[in-house]
Amino acid sequence: MAFSAGSDSSALFFILVEYGVEFDIALVNYKTRKQSDEEEAYAKELAKRFDKICHTFTCKLSSSNFEKRAREERYGFFKESIKRFGYDNLITAHHLNDRFEWFLMQLSKGAGVSEIVGMQEIEENEDYTLVRPLLSIGKDEILAFLKSNDIKYFLDSSNSDKRYRRNQIRAEFSDRFVSNFSDGLKRSFEYLEKDKEELGNIQIAKQKELYTIKKSNSDLKNIRAIDKVLKRLGVLLTKKGRDEILKYKDCVVSRRVAVCFDEDKIYIAPYIKTVMPKSFKEECRKRKIPPKIRGYIYKSLTLEELFKNLPI
């Protein structure tokens, strides 16, 4: 479980304990505030009291693009811990207010159903399953739970810094809206999830880290499937990235994942530049394998394996 000692993760900790869920906790200490060390000490205290393992990681970052870099370091640490210690799931304390903040942020950029719905309660990634059990619970409900159970938690002063776009949206729009209209908002997300499932009903096959998608006549369905696969590979698409994929049909996303279209399929795989024999490249050309995908196939699969096991 991702733990920060704030209100949300502290509430989730005690809810998981109450329901008898087996879990350990992981905390990243960015050393940005005086109380950062106190929060880490509290995490270790809780872990000891309830017989949990507490994984910690100290990460000092500059103020430049802090939120993005902090997220990358945080999820990198979670992923490494999951692989190293054999966990299956990452549990986070994202809640209804977080989901609505994401909705508004995507809406402000220009986005479709797939992007504005964003967070899901259960999300399959390449190395683990991401679980968000509080996604339909509002912040007010979380605070009420903490108060009624006299649970200690810390307030992160950086959450009120309006220089960060998310904090501005939270303070000026989302929190008040969720407080006043939480029931209707929950129902709306349920409807949007169903719409998203309809749009995402497209066939995806996998061999190691090579994904093959049956191409649709709908750009919206194609980009929805591509977005789903890229998330499994740890890449979050921006609107600019989606537009480039649909425009060029042959891209390298985030400098590490190739997305290529052919007549009836979409190939997605880690982008690998390597020297390949002429005979291999010629065989790929005959079989219409896109050039940007060939490096991964050459390093990880044979063409025989590719076509023998390719269900699409």
C-alpha positions as CSV (number, residue, x, y, z in Angstrom):
1,M,0.0,0.0,0.0
2,A,1.2,3.5,-0.9
3,F,1.4,5.4,2.4
4,S,2.1,9.1,3.1
5,A,0.8,9.6,6.6
6,G,-1.7,12.1,5.2
7,S,-5.5,11.9,5.8
8,D,-6.3,9.6,2.9
9,S,-3.6,7.0,3.3
10,S,-4.0,7.0,7.1
11,A,-7.8,6.3,6.7
12,L,-7.1,3.6,4.1
13,F,-4.5,1.9,6.4
14,F,-7.1,1.5,9.2
15,I,-9.9,0.5,6.8
16,L,-7.7,-2.3,5.4
17,V,-6.8,-3.4,9.0
18,E,-10.5,-3.4,9.9
19,Y,-11.4,-5.6,7.0
20,G,-8.5,-8.0,7.6
21,V,-6.7,-7.3,4.3
22,E,-3.1,-8.4,4.2
23,F,-0.8,-5.6,3.2
24,D,2.5,-3.8,3.8
25,I,3.2,-0.1,3.3
26,A,5.7,1.9,1.2
27,L,6.5,5.6,1.8
28,V,8.7,8.1,-0.1
29,N,10.3,10.8,1.9
30,Y,11.1,13.8,-0.3
31,K,12.6,15.8,2.6
32,T,10.7,18.9,1.4
33,R,9.1,19.8,4.8
34,K,10.2,19.7,8.4
35,Q,7.6,17.1,9.2
36,S,8.7,14.7,6.4
37,D,10.8,12.7,8.9
38,E,7.9,12.7,11.4
39,E,5.7,11.2,8.8
40,E,8.2,8.5,8.0
41,A,8.5,7.8,11.8
42,Y,4.7,7.5,12.1
43,A,4.7,5.1,9.1
44,K,7.3,2.9,10.8
45,E,5.4,3.1,14.1
46,L,2.1,2.0,12.5
47,A,3.9,-0.8,10.7
48,K,5.4,-2.1,13.9
49,R,2.2,-1.8,15.9
50,F,0.2,-3.8,13.3
51,D,2.9,-6.2,12.3
52,K,3.5,-4.8,8.8
53,I,6.6,-4.2,6.7
54,C,7.4,-0.6,6.0
55,H,9.4,0.0,2.9
56,T,10.9,3.6,2.7
57,F,12.8,5.5,0.1
58,T,14.4,8.9,0.5
59,C,14.4,11.1,-2.6
60,K,15.5,14.7,-2.8
61,L,14.3,16.6,-5.8
62,S,14.8,20.1,-7.1
63,S,11.7,22.4,-7.4
64,S,11.8,22.2,-11.2
65,N,8.8,20.2,-12.4
66,F,8.6,18.7,-8.9
67,E,5.2,17.0,-9.2
68,K,6.0,15.1,-12.4
69,R,9.4,14.0,-11.2
70,A,8.1,13.0,-7.8
71,R,5.4,10.9,-9.3
72,E,8.0,9.1,-11.6
73,E,10.3,8.4,-8.6
74,R,7.4,7.3,-6.4
75,Y,5.9,4.8,-8.9
76,G,9.4,3.7,-9.8
77,F,10.0,2.8,-6.2
78,F,6.7,1.1,-5.9
79,K,7.3,-1.0,-9.0
80,E,10.8,-1.9,-7.8
81,S,9.5,-3.0,-4.4
82,I,6.7,-5.0,-5.9
83,K,9.1,-7.0,-8.1
84,R,11.7,-7.4,-5.4
85,F,9.4,-8.6,-2.7
86,G,6.9,-10.5,-4.8
87,Y,3.7,-8.4,-4.3
88,D,0.8,-8.6,-6.7
89,N,-1.0,-5.4,-6.0
90,L,-0.4,-1.7,-5.4
91,I,-3.1,-0.2,-3.2
92,T,-3.5,3.6,-3.2
93,A,-5.8,6.0,-1.4
94,H,-7.1,7.9,-4.4
95,H,-10.7,9.0,-3.6
96,L,-13.7,10.6,-5.3
97,N,-12.3,14.2,-5.0
98,D,-9.0,13.0,-6.7
99,R,-11.1,11.4,-9.5
100,F,-13.1,14.6,-10.1
101,E,-9.9,16.7,-10.0
102,W,-8.5,14.5,-12.8
103,F,-11.8,14.8,-14.7
104,L,-11.6,18.6,-14.6
105,M,-7.9,18.7,-15.5
106,Q,-8.4,16.5,-18.5
107,L,-11.6,18.5,-19.5
108,S,-9.6,21.7,-19.4
109,K,-7.1,20.3,-21.9
110,G,-9.6,18.8,-24.3
111,A,-10.3,15.1,-23.8
112,G,-12.8,12.3,-24.6
113,V,-14.5,9.8,-22.4
114,S,-11.5,7.5,-22.0
115,E,-9.3,10.3,-20.7
116,I,-11.7,12.2,-18.5
117,V,-12.9,9.0,-16.7
118,G,-9.2,8.3,-16.1
119,M,-8.9,6.5,-12.7
120,Q,-10.4,3.0,-12.2
121,E,-10.9,1.0,-9.1
122,I,-8.9,-1.9,-10.5
123,E,-6.4,-1.3,-13.2
124,E,-4.1,-3.9,-14.7
125,N,-0.5,-2.8,-15.3
126,E,2.4,-4.8,-16.7
127,D,3.9,-5.7,-13.3
128,Y,1.1,-5.4,-10.9
129,T,-2.6,-4.6,-10.4
130,L,-3.4,-1.1,-9.2
131,V,-6.3,-1.1,-6.7
132,R,-8.1,2.1,-5.5
133,P,-10.7,1.0,-2.9
134,L,-11.7,4.5,-1.9
135,L,-12.4,5.8,-5.4
136,S,-16.2,6.2,-4.7
137,I,-15.6,7.8,-1.3
138,G,-15.5,11.6,-0.9
139,K,-13.0,13.5,1.2
140,D,-15.6,14.6,3.7
141,E,-16.4,10.9,4.4
142,I,-12.7,10.2,4.9
143,L,-12.3,13.0,7.3
144,A,-15.4,12.0,9.2
145,F,-14.0,8.4,9.5
146,L,-10.7,9.7,10.9
147,K,-12.5,12.0,13.4
148,S,-14.9,9.3,14.6
149,N,-12.1,6.8,15.1
150,D,-9.6,9.4,16.6
151,I,-7.0,8.5,14.0
152,K,-3.8,10.5,13.8
153,Y,-2.7,11.9,10.4
154,F,-0.5,14.7,9.0
155,L,-1.5,17.7,6.9
156,D,0.7,18.3,3.9
157,S,1.1,22.1,3.5
158,S,2.2,21.7,-0.1
159,N,-1.4,20.6,-0.9
160,S,-2.6,24.2,-0.5
161,D,0.1,25.7,-2.8
162,K,-1.9,27.0,-5.7
163,R,1.2,27.2,-7.9
164,Y,0.4,23.6,-8.7
165,R,-2.5,23.3,-11.1
166,R,-4.2,20.4,-9.3
167,N,-4.2,22.3,-6.0
168,Q,-5.8,25.3,-7.7
169,I,-8.6,23.1,-9.2
170,R,-9.1,21.5,-5.9
171,A,-9.4,24.7,-3.9
172,E,-11.5,26.7,-6.4
173,F,-13.7,24.0,-8.0
174,S,-13.6,20.3,-7.1
175,D,-13.8,20.0,-3.3
176,R,-16.9,22.2,-3.0
177,F,-18.6,20.5,-5.9
178,V,-18.0,17.0,-4.5
179,S,-19.2,18.1,-1.1
180,N,-22.5,19.4,-2.6
181,F,-23.1,16.8,-5.3
182,S,-21.3,13.6,-4.3
183,D,-24.2,11.2,-4.9
184,G,-24.9,12.4,-8.4
185,L,-21.2,12.5,-9.2
186,K,-20.8,8.8,-8.1
187,R,-23.7,7.8,-10.4
188,S,-22.2,9.9,-13.3
189,F,-18.9,8.1,-13.0
190,E,-20.7,4.7,-13.1
191,Y,-22.4,5.7,-16.4
192,L,-19.1,7.0,-17.8
193,E,-17.4,3.7,-16.9
194,K,-20.0,1.8,-18.9
195,D,-19.6,4.1,-21.9
196,K,-15.8,3.7,-21.6
197,E,-16.2,-0.1,-21.7
198,E,-18.2,0.1,-24.9
199,L,-15.6,2.3,-26.5
200,G,-12.8,0.0,-25.3
201,N,-14.3,-3.2,-26.6
202,I,-11.4,-4.1,-28.9
203,Q,-9.3,-7.2,-29.3
204,I,-5.7,-7.1,-27.8
205,A,-3.1,-9.9,-27.9
206,K,0.2,-10.1,-26.1
207,Q,3.5,-11.9,-26.5
208,K,6.0,-11.0,-23.9
209,E,6.0,-7.2,-24.3
210,L,4.7,-7.1,-27.8
211,Y,1.1,-6.1,-28.0
212,T,-1.1,-6.5,-31.1
213,I,-4.4,-4.7,-31.5
214,K,-7.0,-5.5,-34.1
215,K,-7.4,-2.2,-35.8
216,S,-10.9,-0.6,-35.8
217,N,-12.4,1.9,-38.2
218,S,-12.8,4.2,-35.3
219,D,-9.9,6.4,-34.3
220,L,-11.4,6.7,-30.8
221,K,-11.5,3.0,-30.3
222,N,-7.9,2.6,-31.6
223,I,-6.5,5.3,-29.3
224,R,-8.4,3.9,-26.4
225,A,-6.8,0.5,-26.9
226,I,-3.4,2.1,-27.4
227,D,-3.8,4.1,-24.2
228,K,-4.7,1.0,-22.3
229,V,-1.6,-0.9,-23.5
230,L,0.7,2.1,-22.9
231,K,-0.5,2.3,-19.3
232,R,0.5,-1.3,-18.8
233,L,4.0,-0.4,-20.1
234,G,4.2,2.6,-17.7
235,V,3.5,5.3,-20.2
236,L,0.8,8.0,-19.8
237,L,-0.4,9.5,-23.1
238,T,-0.8,13.2,-23.4
239,K,-3.3,14.8,-25.9
240,K,-0.3,15.8,-28.0
241,G,0.9,12.2,-28.0
242,R,-2.5,10.8,-29.0
243,D,-2.7,13.3,-31.8
244,E,0.7,12.4,-33.1
245,I,-0.1,8.7,-33.0
246,L,-3.3,9.1,-35.0
247,K,-1.6,11.5,-37.5
248,Y,1.6,9.6,-38.2
249,K,0.6,6.0,-37.4
250,D,4.2,5.3,-36.8
251,C,5.7,6.8,-33.6
252,V,8.0,6.3,-30.6
253,V,6.2,7.4,-27.5
254,S,8.3,8.8,-24.6
255,R,11.4,7.7,-26.5
256,R,10.9,4.1,-25.4
257,V,7.7,2.5,-26.8
258,A,6.9,2.1,-30.5
259,V,3.3,2.3,-31.8
260,C,2.9,1.3,-35.5
261,F,-0.1,0.7,-37.7
262,D,-0.4,-1.7,-40.6
263,E,-3.4,-2.5,-42.8
264,D,-5.4,-4.4,-40.1
265,K,-3.3,-4.3,-36.9
266,I,-1.6,-2.0,-34.5
267,Y,1.8,-3.1,-33.0
268,I,3.1,-1.8,-29.7
269,A,6.4,-2.8,-28.2
270,P,9.5,-1.4,-26.4
271,Y,11.5,0.5,-29.0
272,I,14.9,-1.1,-29.5
273,K,17.6,0.1,-31.9
274,T,19.9,-2.7,-32.9
275,V,21.8,-4.1,-35.8
276,M,19.8,-6.8,-37.6
277,P,20.9,-9.2,-40.4
278,K,19.7,-8.2,-43.9
279,S,17.9,-11.6,-44.1
280,F,15.8,-10.8,-41.0
281,K,14.9,-7.3,-42.2
282,E,13.9,-8.7,-45.6
283,E,11.7,-11.3,-44.0
284,C,10.1,-8.6,-41.8
285,R,9.5,-6.5,-45.0
286,K,7.8,-9.5,-46.7
287,R,5.6,-10.1,-43.7
288,K,4.8,-6.3,-43.3
289,I,6.3,-5.9,-39.9
290,P,6.8,-2.2,-39.2
291,P,10.5,-1.1,-38.9
292,K,10.2,0.3,-35.4
293,I,8.9,-3.0,-34.0
294,R,11.6,-5.1,-35.6
295,G,14.3,-4.5,-33.0
296,Y,12.1,-5.8,-30.2
297,I,11.1,-8.9,-32.2
298,Y,14.8,-9.6,-33.2
299,K,15.9,-9.4,-29.5
300,S,12.9,-11.2,-27.9
301,L,11.0,-13.3,-30.4
302,T,11.5,-15.3,-33.7
303,L,9.3,-14.5,-36.6
304,E,8.0,-18.1,-36.4
305,E,7.0,-17.5,-32.7
306,L,5.4,-14.3,-33.7
307,F,3.2,-15.7,-36.4
308,K,2.5,-19.0,-34.8
309,N,1.1,-17.5,-31.6
310,L,-0.4,-14.4,-33.0
311,P,-4.2,-14.7,-32.5
312,I,-5.1,-11.5,-34.3
